């Protein structure tokens, strides 16, 4: 007996998704942007708290190139976030800071260039030592451990990266893992005022894969992020996470009822946005990335900020491209 597989039905539904709040040039941009902001915060399960940050500095080490401060802060009840802040020795302060987010790796130590196993060495060789790169560019670097990764990994759900089961439980609670991770980024930004060496008017955020995903959404939600550089993550939902198997922490319930990923760039514009991708990325197809970015360009044009967004295409696959990325970052920010 012939029948349609559920995947085929889902593909049909995605292709005909209503996208009722997608970008339309004829709409009033500021009114539309406010409507998107309200709906997006509803969909991710926005979190609020009056819990004190309770910053605890665990160590401070002065090296030849930078000072390393390891600290922990409280994002919300029973949610502590370990961090590293690297402050370059030879950069005048207060200096700009770049928040560095690892994706599905073994943890934030990779941003520091620390390899604990062969997998880590491969990640570092592939350009994921983000904090060291930022310091080399003359920026401070704030490295935070995202929920379910590294030191915050809980493998009770059977996932080696610890994200699938906990992401599903977040949905039971009316939250999303994306919303929770973005909340941690915003609370991490709150901690930066504790350090006089940091210029809190010049805050960047970057990451690859799962780190790029949160970079993009965190910039949508927190206007204190003045420059965002998501890598290998910004694509159409339909052609990436809707068609290709991804981890559960990538999904936002009902979002295709309202918009595609590119539409959300209205919440970043006119601030700086550098989208990085690889032409051979197998899980974020290049043609779909380009189509998505064309929406972003139209939105930035409507925000009268054409020069504030840029697409960088690397020659390989699913990885960050340090040389091209940082050159674009410096050019677009002027930092």
Helices and strands as residue ranges (DSSP letters): H 6-15, H 29-44, E 56-62, E 66-76, E 79-88, E 95-101, G 108-112, H 118-123, I 124-128, H 130-136, E 140-144, G 150-152, G 155-157, H 164-172, H 177-191, G 192-194, E 198-208, H 210-221, E 227-231, G 248-250, G 255-257, G 261-267, E 272-278, H 286-302, G 306-308, E 309-314, H 322-333
